[in-house]
Amino acid sequence: MIIYIHGFGTSGQSGKGTLFRAYFKSRGIDFIAPSLSYVPELAITTLEELIESYDGKVGLIGSSLGGYYSMYLSEKYGSKAVLINTVIDSDILTCVLGDTKNYYDNSTFSWRESHLEMLKQYHTNADKISSENYLLMLQKADHILDYTKALEHLPSVETILEEGGSHAFDDIERHLGTIEKHLTQN
C-alpha cells in the first residue's frame, strides 16, 4: 500500500494525488490519497490508523507539509518515504496564521498557534533518521520553501535536485518510475 500525504491547505484530490492515483492503479499497486484535517493531531491520527490497518507495510509520498508528516511516520513505522519539496521546520507555517484558504474548494479555515505547537511534536531530527528509507525530491525555484534547508537537514538522503520548477514540483510524472522503485524495493 502506498499513501500520498498532501500539503497544507490542499487535499487528496490535488493534482499530484490524482496523478499518483492513476499511475499506481495502472501498475496494480494499492494506493490511497486521503484528504486530511488541517489540525495536525487529527491528520497524524488518521494516518497512523491507516498505516496500522496495513500492519505498517506502507510506502509514503509526502508533499510539503505531507513530507514533514511522512518523516515522522517513516521513523515510527520503518516505512520508505518520498519527500517532495518538504517542510523541514514547522515554523514556516507561522506566516499563514489566521484565516487561510483551502485550495481544493476555496473555503477558509483558521490556522492557530495551537496548531503550530501540535506540529512541533512531529519534528524528526536528522541525526535520528534511517536515511536509506528516503528519497528527497527538490526543485530550486520552489517559491514557498527554501530547498537548501531540506538539503542541510537531510544530507545523507538520496536526492533528486532540479533547476527551476515550483513548489508543486513541475513535471513530476517524469519520476513516477523512480518513486515506485524506491517505495517497492526491499
MDTraj code that builds the backbone (N, CA, C; nanometers):
import mdtraj as md
import numpy as np

residues = "MET ILE ILE TYR ILE HIS GLY PHE GLY THR SER GLY GLN SER GLY LYS GLY THR LEU PHE ARG ALA TYR PHE LYS SER ARG GLY ILE ASP PHE ILE ALA PRO SER LEU SER TYR VAL PRO GLU LEU ALA ILE THR THR LEU GLU GLU LEU ILE GLU SER TYR ASP GLY LYS VAL GLY LEU ILE GLY SER SER LEU GLY GLY TYR TYR SER MET TYR LEU SER GLU LYS TYR GLY SER LYS ALA VAL LEU ILE ASN THR VAL ILE ASP SER ASP ILE LEU THR CYS VAL LEU GLY ASP THR LYS ASN TYR TYR ASP ASN SER THR PHE SER TRP ARG GLU SER HIS LEU GLU MET LEU LYS GLN TYR HIS THR ASN ALA ASP LYS ILE SER SER GLU ASN TYR LEU LEU MET LEU GLN LYS ALA ASP HIS ILE LEU ASP TYR THR LYS ALA LEU GLU HIS LEU PRO SER VAL GLU THR ILE LEU GLU GLU GLY GLY SER HIS ALA PHE ASP ASP ILE GLU ARG HIS LEU GLY THR ILE GLU LYS HIS LEU THR GLN ASN".split()
xyz = np.array([
    [0.0847, -0.1178, 0.0000],
    [0.0000, 0.0000, 0.0000],
    [0.0888, 0.1235, 0.0000],
    [0.0520, 0.2185, -0.0835],
    [0.1205, 0.3477, -0.0872],
    [0.0201, 0.4543, -0.0468],
    [0.0622, 0.5417, 0.0424],
    [-0.0226, 0.6513, 0.0905],
    [0.0400, 0.7836, 0.0471],
    [-0.0397, 0.8663, -0.0202],
    [0.0036, 1.0018, -0.0550],
    [-0.0481, 1.0968, 0.0522],
    [0.0415, 1.1790, 0.1064],
    [0.0063, 1.2751, 0.2106],
    [0.0220, 1.4154, 0.1534],
    [-0.0904, 1.4811, 0.1333],
    [-0.0923, 1.6133, 0.0700],
    [-0.0372, 1.7215, 0.1610],
    [-0.0177, 1.8375, 0.1030],
    [0.0369, 1.9513, 0.1753],
    [-0.0686, 2.0360, 0.2441],
    [-0.0225, 2.1444, 0.3028],
    [-0.1050, 2.2383, 0.3789],
    [-0.2121, 2.3017, 0.2897],
    [-0.3352, 2.2982, 0.3360],
    [-0.4440, 2.3671, 0.2667],
    [-0.4856, 2.3031, 0.1355],
    [-0.4540, 2.1777, 0.1163],
    [-0.4930, 2.1100, -0.0074],
    [-0.5630, 1.9792, 0.0293],
    [-0.5699, 1.8848, -0.0637],
    [-0.6462, 1.7623, -0.0377],
    [-0.5878, 1.6442, -0.1149],
    [-0.6427, 1.5291, -0.0885],
    [-0.6045, 1.4085, -0.1608],
    [-0.6487, 1.4110, -0.3059],
    [-0.7310, 1.5093, -0.3420],
    [-0.7775, 1.5256, -0.4796],
    [-0.6933, 1.6266, -0.5562],
    [-0.5791, 1.6623, -0.5007],
    [-0.4893, 1.7583, -0.5664],
    [-0.4357, 1.6993, -0.6966],
    [-0.3650, 1.7806, -0.7722],
    [-0.3065, 1.7347, -0.8976],
    [-0.2135, 1.6162, -0.8780],
    [-0.1238, 1.6238, -0.7782],
    [-0.0320, 1.5121, -0.7534],
    [-0.1085, 1.3897, -0.7034],
    [-0.2050, 1.4105, -0.6156],
    [-0.2834, 1.2980, -0.5657],
    [-0.3540, 1.2252, -0.6788],
    [-0.4118, 1.2995, -0.7698],
    [-0.4814, 1.2421, -0.8856],
    [-0.3839, 1.1711, -0.9787],
    [-0.2692, 1.2328, -1.0036],
    [-0.1670, 1.1721, -1.0895],
    [-0.1166, 1.0405, -1.0295],
    [-0.0807, 1.0424, -0.9012],
    [-0.0318, 0.9214, -0.8358],
    [-0.1386, 0.8119, -0.8340],
    [-0.2631, 0.8501, -0.8065],
    [-0.3724, 0.7528, -0.8026],
    [-0.3829, 0.6792, -0.9359],
    [-0.3833, 0.7529, -1.0449],
    [-0.3949, 0.6919, -1.1782],
    [-0.2728, 0.6049, -1.2086],
    [-0.1538, 0.6543, -1.1759],
    [-0.0318, 0.5793, -1.2044],
    [-0.0295, 0.4465, -1.1292],
    [-0.0489, 0.4517, -0.9976],
    [-0.0382, 0.3284, -0.9194],
    [-0.1513, 0.2314, -0.9518],
    [-0.2688, 0.2822, -0.9837],
    [-0.3787, 0.1947, -1.0268],
    [-0.3382, 0.1211, -1.1549],
    [-0.2770, 0.1930, -1.2498],
    [-0.2350, 0.1311, -1.3758],
    [-0.1267, 0.0252, -1.3540],
    [-0.0543, 0.0346, -1.2438],
    [0.0534, -0.0596, -1.2117],
    [0.0053, -0.1721, -1.1198],
    [-0.1235, -0.1684, -1.0805],
    [-0.1782, -0.2714, -0.9927],
    [-0.1284, -0.2621, -0.8500],
    [-0.0936, -0.1416, -0.8061],
    [-0.0407, -0.1196, -0.6710],
    [-0.1467, -0.0472, -0.5889],
    [-0.1778, -0.1018, -0.4708],
    [-0.2756, -0.0380, -0.3824],
    [-0.2271, 0.1012, -0.3443],
    [-0.3181, 0.1962, -0.3495],
    [-0.2838, 0.3372, -0.3276],
    [-0.4026, 0.4080, -0.2658],
    [-0.3742, 0.5028, -0.1771],
    [-0.4782, 0.5879, -0.1208],
    [-0.4214, 0.7284, -0.1015],
    [-0.5051, 0.8279, -0.1257],
    [-0.4681, 0.9677, -0.1034],
    [-0.5797, 1.0320, -0.0210],
    [-0.5762, 1.0122, 0.1112],
    [-0.6836, 1.0660, 0.1943],
    [-0.6782, 1.2179, 0.2024],
    [-0.7929, 1.2796, 0.2155],
    [-0.7993, 1.4231, 0.2433],
    [-0.7974, 1.4376, 0.3947],
    [-0.6945, 1.5033, 0.4435],
    [-0.6679, 1.5089, 0.5867],
    [-0.7123, 1.6407, 0.6490],
    [-0.7398, 1.6356, 0.7765],
    [-0.7720, 1.7551, 0.8533],
    [-0.6532, 1.8507, 0.8534],
    [-0.6819, 1.9794, 0.8618],
    [-0.5749, 2.0774, 0.8772],
    [-0.5197, 2.0768, 1.0194],
    [-0.5901, 2.0129, 1.1128],
    [-0.5442, 2.0028, 1.2515],
    [-0.4398, 1.8906, 1.2574],
    [-0.3138, 1.9227, 1.2878],
    [-0.2063, 1.8236, 1.2806],
    [-0.2328, 1.6945, 1.3577],
    [-0.2822, 1.7054, 1.4801],
    [-0.3078, 1.5868, 1.5610],
    [-0.4100, 1.4941, 1.4941],
    [-0.5130, 1.5513, 1.4355],
    [-0.6154, 1.4714, 1.3670],
    [-0.5583, 1.4074, 1.2402],
    [-0.4777, 1.4827, 1.1663],
    [-0.4165, 1.4288, 1.0441],
    [-0.3262, 1.3104, 1.0780],
    [-0.2418, 1.3260, 1.1782],
    [-0.1491, 1.2183, 1.2167],
    [-0.2264, 1.0969, 1.2668],
    [-0.3287, 1.1182, 1.3486],
    [-0.4082, 1.0053, 1.3982],
    [-0.4717, 0.9282, 1.2829],
    [-0.5259, 0.9994, 1.1850],
    [-0.5846, 0.9341, 1.0674],
    [-0.4805, 0.8517, 0.9947],
    [-0.3633, 0.9093, 0.9733],
    [-0.2561, 0.8393, 0.9015],
    [-0.2055, 0.7183, 0.9799],
    [-0.1911, 0.7330, 1.1102],
    [-0.1466, 0.6196, 1.1920],
    [-0.2477, 0.5054, 1.1842],
    [-0.3763, 0.5368, 1.1900],
    [-0.4787, 0.4327, 1.1807],
    [-0.4740, 0.3634, 1.0446],
    [-0.4534, 0.4400, 0.9380],
    [-0.4406, 0.3795, 0.8052],
    [-0.3190, 0.2870, 0.7977],
    [-0.2050, 0.3364, 0.8421],
    [-0.0815, 0.2579, 0.8376],
    [-0.0966, 0.1298, 0.9197],
    [-0.1526, 0.1406, 1.0384],
    [-0.1690, 0.0238, 1.1241],
    [-0.2685, -0.0758, 1.0658],
    [-0.3653, -0.0279, 0.9880],
    [-0.4606, -0.1201, 0.9253],
    [-0.3930, -0.2047, 0.8173],
    [-0.2756, -0.1627, 0.7721],
    [-0.1960, -0.2394, 0.6760],
    [-0.0729, -0.2989, 0.7443],
    [-0.0809, -0.3188, 0.8755],
    [0.0287, -0.3767, 0.9547],
    [0.1594, -0.3013, 0.9367],
    [0.1509, -0.1713, 0.9103],
    [0.2709, -0.0886, 0.8959],
    [0.3450, -0.1081, 0.7652],
    [0.2910, -0.1904, 0.6757],
    [0.3589, -0.2197, 0.5488],
    [0.3102, -0.1241, 0.4408],
    [0.3597, -0.0026, 0.4467],
    [0.3185, 0.1009, 0.3520],
    [0.4402, 0.1783, 0.3041],
    [0.4248, 0.2404, 0.1889],
    [0.5199, 0.3389, 0.1408],
    [0.4499, 0.4739, 0.1481],
    [0.5239, 0.5786, 0.1758],
    [0.4664, 0.7121, 0.1921],
    [0.5214, 0.8081, 0.0878],
    [0.4328, 0.8899, 0.0334],
    [0.4730, 1.0011, -0.0524],
    [0.4170, 1.1256, 0.0140],
    [0.5047, 1.2166, 0.0533],
    [0.4593, 1.3381, 0.1207],
    [0.5056, 1.4615, 0.0477],
    [0.4123, 1.5520, 0.0247],
    [0.4433, 1.6775, -0.0427],
    [0.4299, 1.7925, 0.0562],
    [0.5337, 1.8743, 0.0657],
    [0.5344, 1.9923, 0.1513],
    [0.5093, 1.9511, 0.2972],
    [0.3990, 1.9955, 0.3589],
    [0.3695, 1.9549, 0.4963],
    [0.3501, 1.8035, 0.5036],
    [0.3024, 1.7433, 0.3967],
    [0.2905, 1.5980, 0.3915],
    [0.4256, 1.5291, 0.4027],
    [0.5307, 1.5941, 0.3543],
    [0.6657, 1.5414, 0.3703],
    [0.7094, 1.5444, 0.5156],
    [0.6738, 1.6503, 0.5853],
    [0.7036, 1.6643, 0.7279],
    [0.6377, 1.5500, 0.8049],
    [0.5095, 1.5260, 0.7746],
    [0.4379, 1.4144, 0.8380],
    [0.5005, 1.2805, 0.7986],
    [0.5409, 1.2675, 0.6731],
    [0.5989, 1.1416, 0.6240],
    [0.7276, 1.1067, 0.6972],
    [0.8105, 1.2064, 0.7282],
    [0.9338, 1.1779, 0.8025],
    [0.9013, 1.1202, 0.9401],
    [0.8083, 1.1820, 1.0078],
    [0.7675, 1.1336, 1.1404],
    [0.7155, 0.9902, 1.1313],
    [0.6257, 0.9661, 1.0373],
    [0.5634, 0.8342, 1.0230],
    [0.6628, 0.7293, 0.9736],
    [0.7532, 0.7670, 0.8855],
    [0.8554, 0.6747, 0.8362],
    [0.9417, 0.6237, 0.9505],
    [0.9807, 0.7137, 1.0378],
    [1.0628, 0.6733, 1.1516],
    [0.9829, 0.5888, 1.2506],
    [0.8577, 0.6210, 1.2715],
    [0.7745, 0.5463, 1.3657],
    [0.7487, 0.4039, 1.3175],
    [0.7253, 0.3873, 1.1859],
    [0.6856, 0.2578, 1.1319],
    [0.7928, 0.1901, 1.0466],
    [0.9053, 0.2552, 1.0240],
    [1.0105, 0.1972, 0.9413],
    [0.9740, 0.1932, 0.7937],
    [0.8865, 0.2829, 0.7525],
    [0.8374, 0.2867, 0.6140],
    [0.9334, 0.3614, 0.5233],
    [0.9319, 0.3262, 0.3963],
    [1.0031, 0.4043, 0.2955],
    [0.9185, 0.5279, 0.2659],
    [0.9861, 0.6374, 0.2315],
    [0.9139, 0.7618, 0.2055],
    [0.9813, 0.8427, 0.0948],
    [0.8979, 0.9068, 0.0151],
    [0.9419, 1.0035, -0.0846],
    [0.8952, 1.1399, -0.0342],
    [0.9886, 1.2336, -0.0224],
    [0.9608, 1.3672, 0.0293],
    [0.9727, 1.4665, -0.0851],
    [0.8632, 1.5332, -0.1185],
    [0.8594, 1.6251, -0.2316],
    [0.8534, 1.7685, -0.1799],
    [0.9570, 1.8473, -0.2093],
    [0.9640, 1.9859, -0.1611],
    [0.9086, 1.9953, -0.0192],
    [0.9734, 1.9224, 0.0696],
    [0.9214, 1.9002, 0.2046],
    [0.9456, 2.0158, 0.3011],
    [0.8504, 2.0336, 0.3911],
    [0.8669, 2.1226, 0.5055],
    [0.9659, 2.0547, 0.6000],
    [1.0624, 2.1297, 0.6487],
    [1.1600, 2.0799, 0.7451],
    [1.1328, 2.1392, 0.8823],
    [1.1019, 2.2670, 0.8851],
    [1.0795, 2.3393, 1.0102],
    [0.9354, 2.3895, 1.0116],
    [0.8583, 2.3430, 1.1074],
    [0.7157, 2.3790, 1.1136],
    [0.6927, 2.5288, 1.1317],
    [0.7941, 2.6020, 1.1784],
    [0.7781, 2.7469, 1.1965],
    [0.7513, 2.8205, 1.0656],
    [0.7780, 2.7565, 0.9512],
    [0.7488, 2.8184, 0.8218],
    [0.5998, 2.8518, 0.8118],
    [0.5169, 2.7772, 0.8845],
    [0.3720, 2.7981, 0.8769],
    [0.3227, 2.9101, 0.9680],
    [0.4151, 2.9793, 1.0342],
    [0.3789, 3.0967, 1.1133],
    [0.3205, 3.2053, 1.0230],
    [0.3683, 3.2120, 0.9008],
    [0.3261, 3.3176, 0.8086],
    [0.1802, 3.3034, 0.7632],
    [0.1161, 3.1907, 0.7910],
    [-0.0237, 3.1742, 0.7492],
    [-0.1202, 3.1726, 0.8673],
    [-0.0754, 3.2202, 0.9840],
    [-0.1643, 3.2254, 1.0997],
    [-0.2879, 3.3082, 1.0681],
    [-0.4016, 3.2639, 1.1202],
    [-0.5293, 3.3316, 1.0959],
    [-0.6115, 3.2534, 0.9946],
    [-0.7037, 3.3219, 0.9322],
    [-0.7877, 3.2564, 0.8322],
    [-0.7079, 3.2358, 0.7044],
    [-0.7121, 3.1150, 0.6543],
    [-0.6375, 3.0806, 0.5341],
    [-0.7246, 2.9972, 0.4414],
    [-0.6834, 2.9872, 0.3177],
    [-0.7656, 2.9251, 0.2132],
    [-0.7331, 2.7766, 0.1956],
    [-0.8386, 2.6983, 0.1748],
    [-0.8242, 2.5604, 0.1316],
    [-0.8252, 2.5634, -0.0207],
    [-0.7183, 2.5137, -0.0824],
    [-0.7049, 2.5235, -0.2279],
    [-0.7949, 2.4275, -0.3045],
    [-0.8538, 2.3297, -0.2356],
    [-0.9423, 2.2354, -0.3037],
    [-1.0765, 2.2998, -0.3363],
    [-1.1367, 2.3655, -0.2359],
    [-1.2719, 2.4197, -0.2574],
    [-1.2841, 2.5694, -0.2265],
    [-1.1707, 2.6344, -0.2032],
    [-1.1663, 2.7777, -0.1724],
    [-1.2372, 2.8162, -0.0438],
    [-1.2682, 2.7183, 0.0414],
    [-1.3223, 2.7500, 0.1732],
    [-1.2078, 2.8054, 0.2585],
    [-1.2396, 2.8534, 0.3760],
    [-1.1357, 2.9029, 0.4661],
    [-1.1377, 2.8223, 0.5955],
    [-1.0240, 2.8208, 0.6608],
    [-1.0128, 2.7600, 0.7928],
    [-0.9177, 2.8467, 0.8737],
    [-0.9223, 2.8324, 1.0059],
    [-0.8397, 2.9132, 1.0940],
    [-0.7184, 2.8341, 1.1402],
    [-0.6003, 2.8839, 1.1035],
    [-0.4733, 2.8236, 1.1426],
    [-0.4229, 2.8997, 1.2638],
    [-0.4043, 2.8300, 1.3752],
    [-0.3758, 2.8937, 1.5037],
    [-0.2379, 2.8542, 1.5588],
    [-0.1946, 2.9295, 1.6581],
    [-0.0700, 2.8984, 1.7304],
    [-0.0762, 2.7567, 1.7871],
    [-0.1932, 2.7143, 1.8332],
    [-0.2064, 2.5799, 1.8901],
    [-0.1750, 2.4733, 1.7851],
    [-0.2045, 2.5001, 1.6584],
    [-0.1723, 2.4057, 1.5514],
    [-0.0210, 2.3986, 1.5303],
    [0.0446, 2.5133, 1.5388],
    [0.1915, 2.5149, 1.5270],
    [0.2552, 2.4342, 1.6400],
    [0.2006, 2.4489, 1.7596],
    [0.2528, 2.3731, 1.8739],
    [0.2334, 2.2231, 1.8529],
    [0.1194, 2.1843, 1.7978],
    [0.0961, 2.0423, 1.7675],
    [0.2003, 1.9901, 1.6694],
    [0.2298, 2.0704, 1.5681],
    [0.3262, 2.0276, 1.4658],
    [0.4627, 1.9969, 1.5248],
    [0.5033, 2.0733, 1.6237],
    [0.6376, 2.0573, 1.6805],
    [0.6600, 1.9180, 1.7373],
    [0.5548, 1.8521, 1.7851],
    [0.5731, 1.7179, 1.8423],
    [0.6029, 1.6122, 1.7352],
    [0.5873, 1.6478, 1.6075],
    [0.6129, 1.5535, 1.4984],
    [0.7431, 1.5828, 1.4240],
    [0.8236, 1.6727, 1.4782],
    [0.9527, 1.7058, 1.4169],
    [1.0464, 1.5853, 1.4244],
    [1.1192, 1.5607, 1.3162],
    [1.2138, 1.4497, 1.3093],
    [1.3555, 1.5050, 1.3010],
    [1.4386, 1.4691, 1.3964],
    [1.5779, 1.5131, 1.3952],
    [1.6565, 1.4355, 1.2908],
    [1.7349, 1.5059, 1.2127],
    [1.8113, 1.4447, 1.1036],
    [1.9074, 1.3378, 1.1534],
    [1.9628, 1.3556, 1.2726],
    [2.0598, 1.2581, 1.3231],
    [1.9953, 1.1283, 1.3695],
    [1.8627, 1.1235, 1.3671],
    [1.7922, 1.0035, 1.4116],
    [1.7182, 0.9323, 1.2991],
    [1.7398, 0.9734, 1.1756],
    [1.6644, 0.9116, 1.0663],
    [1.7375, 0.7919, 1.0059],
    [1.6587, 0.7061, 0.9445],
    [1.7123, 0.5936, 0.8666],
    [1.7220, 0.6417, 0.7230],
    [1.8361, 0.7003, 0.6861],
    [1.8482, 0.7697, 0.5576],
    [1.8178, 0.6811, 0.4376],
    [1.8406, 0.5502, 0.4482],
    [1.8129, 0.4619, 0.3346],
    [1.6639, 0.4503, 0.3032],
    [1.5789, 0.4948, 0.3938],
    [1.4334, 0.4882, 0.3718],
    [1.3790, 0.6031, 0.2879],
    [1.4631, 0.7029, 0.2587],
    [1.4114, 0.8256, 0.1974],
    [1.4618, 0.8515, 0.0563],
    [1.3742, 0.9133, -0.0207],
    [1.4087, 0.9768, -0.1473],
    [1.3588, 1.1196, -0.1359],
    [1.4477, 1.2154, -0.1474],
    [1.4155, 1.3572, -0.1367],
    [1.4103, 1.4168, -0.2766],
    [1.3003, 1.4845, -0.3089],
    [1.2833, 1.5464, -0.4406],
    [1.2627, 1.6963, -0.4222],
    [1.3535, 1.7750, -0.4809],
    [1.3506, 1.9201, -0.4636],
    [1.3655, 1.9903, -0.5979],
    [1.2966, 2.1030, -0.6100],
    [1.3192, 2.1927, -0.7231],
    [1.3619, 2.3275, -0.6672],
    [1.4665, 2.3827, -0.7258],
    [1.5293, 2.5039, -0.6731],
    [1.4416, 2.6281, -0.6800],
    [1.3461, 2.6335, -0.7722],
    [1.2623, 2.7525, -0.7843],
    [1.1336, 2.7425, -0.7018],
    [1.1346, 2.6556, -0.6012],
    [1.0225, 2.6469, -0.5076],
    [1.0026, 2.7857, -0.4468],
    [0.8885, 2.8474, -0.4711],
    [0.8631, 2.9845, -0.4260],
    [0.8118, 2.9917, -0.2820],
    [0.7910, 2.8767, -0.2179],
    [0.7391, 2.8746, -0.0810],
    [0.8458, 2.8305, 0.0189],
    [0.9214, 2.7275, -0.0160],
    [1.0221, 2.6734, 0.0752],
    [1.1623, 2.6887, 0.0179],
    [1.2580, 2.7095, 0.1058],
    [1.3985, 2.7183, 0.0675],
    [1.4533, 2.5756, 0.0599],
    [1.4803, 2.5294, -0.0602],
    [1.5248, 2.3910, -0.0803],
    [1.6538, 2.3594, -0.0049],
    [1.7368, 2.4609, 0.0217],
    [1.8644, 2.4345, 0.0892],
    [1.8424, 2.3855, 0.2322],
    [1.7311, 2.4207, 0.2945],
    [1.7033, 2.3735, 0.4307],
    [1.6848, 2.2219, 0.4320],
    [1.6170, 2.1693, 0.3305],
    [1.5993, 2.0237, 0.3219],
    [1.7332, 1.9550, 0.2965],
    [1.8149, 2.0129, 0.2096],
    [1.9472, 1.9555, 0.1832],
    [2.0342, 1.9551, 0.3089],
    [2.0278, 2.0627, 0.3855],
    [2.1059, 2.0722, 0.5090],
    [2.0555, 1.9739, 0.6141],
    [1.9243, 1.9592, 0.6237],
    [1.8631, 1.8736, 0.7256],
    [1.8801, 1.7252, 0.6930],
    [1.8826, 1.6923, 0.5645],
    [1.8874, 1.5524, 0.5206],
    [2.0061, 1.5281, 0.4272],
    [2.1279, 1.5546, 0.4726],
    [2.2438, 1.5478, 0.3826],
    [2.2774, 1.4077, 0.3312],
    [2.2373, 1.3036, 0.4020],
    [2.2757, 1.1679, 0.3623],
    [2.1644, 1.0927, 0.2890],
    [2.0606, 1.1647, 0.2514],
    [1.9445, 1.1033, 0.1853],
    [1.9617, 1.1104, 0.0341],
    [1.9218, 1.0032, -0.0374],
    [1.9211, 1.0071, -0.1838],
    [1.8347, 1.1246, -0.2281],
    [1.8870, 1.2062, -0.3201],
    [1.8192, 1.3307, -0.3572],
    [1.8123, 1.3491, -0.5078],
    [1.6967, 1.3946, -0.5521],
    [1.6791, 1.4447, -0.6886],
    [1.6652, 1.5958, -0.6730],
    [1.7597, 1.6709, -0.7253],
    [1.7599, 1.8169, -0.7157],
    [1.7585, 1.8739, -0.8563],
    [1.6583, 1.9546, -0.8865],
    [1.6431, 2.0087, -1.0215],
    [1.6426, 2.1613, -1.0210],
    [1.6973, 2.2172, -1.1272],
    [1.6889, 2.3615, -1.1513],
    [1.5436, 2.3960, -1.1836],
    [1.5063, 2.5212, -1.1587],
    [1.3724, 2.5671, -1.1954],
    [1.2652, 2.4976, -1.1145],
    [1.1488, 2.4824, -1.1784],
    [1.0378, 2.4141, -1.1141],
    [0.9507, 2.5049, -1.0303],
    [0.8863, 2.4441, -0.9316],
    [0.7949, 2.5173, -0.8435],
    [0.7728, 2.4364, -0.7166],
    [0.6950, 2.4912, -0.6249],
    [0.6637, 2.4200, -0.5017],
    [0.5844, 2.2917, -0.5311],
    [0.5049, 2.2929, -0.6360],
    [0.4261, 2.1747, -0.6728],
    [0.5125, 2.0622, -0.7295],
    [0.6338, 2.0904, -0.7663],
    [0.7297, 2.0032, -0.8341],
    [0.6804, 1.9769, -0.9766],
    [0.7179, 2.0680, -1.0650],
    [0.6774, 2.0607, -1.2054],
    [0.7233, 1.9314, -1.2714],
    [0.6378, 1.8784, -1.3565],
    [0.6678, 1.7603, -1.4386],
    [0.7093, 1.6386, -1.3557],
    [0.6451, 1.6208, -1.2425],
    [0.6799, 1.5081, -1.1551],
    [0.6545, 1.3738, -1.2221],
    [0.5694, 1.3726, -1.3238],
    [0.5396, 1.2458, -1.3923],
    [0.6650, 1.1823, -1.4523],
    [0.7691, 1.2621, -1.4762],
    [0.8969, 1.2080, -1.5263],
    [0.9626, 1.1143, -1.4259],
    [0.9216, 1.1243, -1.3005],
    [0.9868, 1.0496, -1.1927],
    [0.8990, 0.9392, -1.1332],
    [0.7863, 0.9108, -1.1956],
    [0.6951, 0.8123, -1.1374],
    [0.7610, 0.6751, -1.1215],
    [0.8360, 0.6315, -1.2201],
    [0.9049, 0.5025, -1.2107],
    [1.0066, 0.4999, -1.0980],
    [1.0790, 0.6095, -1.0799],
    [1.1777, 0.6191, -0.9724],
    [1.1091, 0.6150, -0.8365],
    [0.9966, 0.6853, -0.8244],
    [0.9197, 0.6863, -0.6994],
    [0.8705, 0.5451, -0.6690],
    [0.8124, 0.4802, -0.7683],
    [0.7632, 0.3434, -0.7500],
    [0.8765, 0.2513, -0.7056],
    [0.9887, 0.2569, -0.7733],
    [1.1018, 0.1708, -0.7420],
    [1.1475, 0.1918, -0.5982],
    [1.1603, 0.3177, -0.5588],
    [1.2046, 0.3473, -0.4220],
    [1.1090, 0.2882, -0.3188],
    [0.9806, 0.3022, -0.3427],
    [0.8808, 0.2592, -0.2433],
    [0.8568, 0.1093, -0.2421],
    [0.8864, 0.0422, -0.3513],
    [0.8511, -0.1002, -0.3589],
    [0.9701, -0.1946, -0.3510],
    [1.0927, -0.1426, -0.3605],
    [1.2087, -0.2311, -0.3482],
    [1.2347, -0.2631, -0.2004],
    [1.2842, -0.3803, -0.1760],
    [1.3108, -0.4212, -0.0355],
    [1.4491, -0.3862, 0.0071],
])
top = md.Topology()
chain = top.add_chain()
for i, resn in enumerate(residues, 1):
    res = top.add_residue(resn, chain, resSeq=i)
    for name in ("N", "CA", "C"):
        top.add_atom(name, md.element.get_by_symbol(name[0]), res)
traj = md.Trajectory(xyz[None], top)
